[in-house]
Amino acid sequence: MSSGRGVLVALALAVPGAAAPAREAEPLNLLVLYADDWRHDTLGCAGNPVVKTPHLDRLAAEGVRFTRNCVTTSICGVSRATLLTGQWMSRHGCRAFTAFDTPWEETYPGILRARGFHVGHVGKWHNGKFPAEKFDFGRSYHGVHWMKRPDGSRVHVTRKNEEDALEFLKSRPADRPFALTVAFFATHAEDRSPDQFLPQPESMKLYEDVEIPVPPNATLESWKRLPPFFTDQNEGRRRWGWRFDAPEKYQRMMKNYYRLATEVDAVCGRLVEELKKQGLLDRTLVLFTTDNGYYHGEHGLADKWYPHEESIRVPLVVRDPRMPAARRGTTDDALTLSADLAPTLLAAAGAPAPPRIQGRDLSPLWLAPARPAWRTEFFYEHGPIGKAIPPSEALVREDWKYMFWPEAAAEQLFHLEADPREENDLARDPAHAARLAEMRARFAELKAAAK
């Protein structure tokens, strides 16, 4: 089992084949569209019956959408550090919203700028102080939906994302390849506001006459099935009270959440149109993903953090101009990860990945003539944040999931194929004792390999 990069043997995570060799080709430009708090099924093309995302749906129709894409840690700052480094939290060292330990010259923006790329970052950072000097074009802001301009007028954060991204694309030097990350704040809640989700006025007509379906496991019974240390002081439960504890509130919050998503979708469409206008679309890899998933009331929770499917599964859409016609408009159920994005971007840019990177270049999944061997499991981790967000870990497979709650030394076991909503904990069922023991041992192996 090898990824072709030494220390990756264990954490390319149960991948029994070597990574594809680097290809000698003209480097592609890179556009990373990186939304916030947006789980895998918040896309029209993913079957969501309510949300309108026509531009991202079109991107998926021209590329490939990965249906089993997951984050290795479901929280803003850590996941962003994983995006930049291609490493698990255990290696890059960011535990919440702080700077990471990985040297800048080993991040994908650092590597690409050293190779002559014009490198930009627009929007949310959340990894300590924003290193503006490390970018050719760097503008960082987040936390509120409505911002003040220098002249005192207000601008929505998603509109500001659009303006800055377009300025980058229009002002970039024409003789250099570019890499731009557009880190949207939406659909993240404005936590200090009682309204939480604050879309632009022109979006308010969207979803007016729609009844948002409530998930079947957004119930008190589901909440009570969580381990006993999930009390009313748990941050996920507190935020459920902010957003979802009454039917009318649920409808209002979810409609505004979906309005924010549609606004991000529109900006993504305008940026792709700008690439087309400049004749760059077929020389640019465009990637859409998000930093973590999001509970819509499932398990009686809001936000993210924990290893349930709603929290760890996120969208991934890739439009690669090298992609064969037969692969365009398809879906892929390979178990892909947030740690895979940095090596994928570097490979598209013709840059070698640093030795300590832990993810794997995804492009053989759409470029290789024969499907490569791929991982079937991975290690998930999340550290504690105060007393209200307990740490959690997991071994995630396509059909089974082992959860471990370190502070309580508690285990859970779920058969995802039969129980996709993770309601029936089998950890104390004697019939599954052998599987529990096997997954517990494998979990320990992958946890040790993540460092």
Secondary structure, 3 states (H helix, E strand, C coil): CCCCCCCHHHHCCCCCCCCCCCCCCCCCEEEEEEECCCCCCCCHHHCCCCCCCHHHHHHHHCCEEECCCECCCCCHHHHHHHHHHCCCHHHHCCCCCCCCCCCHHHCHHHHHHHCCCEEEEEECCCCCCCCHHHCCEEEECCCCCEEECCCCCEEEHHHHHHHHHHHHHHHCCCCCCEEEEEECCCCCCCCCCCCCCCCCHHHCCCCCCCCCCCCCCCCHHHHHHCCCCCCCCCHHHHHHHHHCCCHHHHHHHHHHHHHHHHHHHHHHHHHHHHHHHCCCHHHEEEEEEECCCCEECHHHCEECCCCCHHHHECCEEEECCCCCHHHCCEEECCCCEHHHHHHHHHHHCCCCCCCCCCCCCCCHHHHCCCCCCCCCEEEEEECCECCCECCEEEEEECCEEEEEEHHHCEEEEEECCCCCCCCCCCCCCHHHHHHHHHHHHHHHHHHHHCC
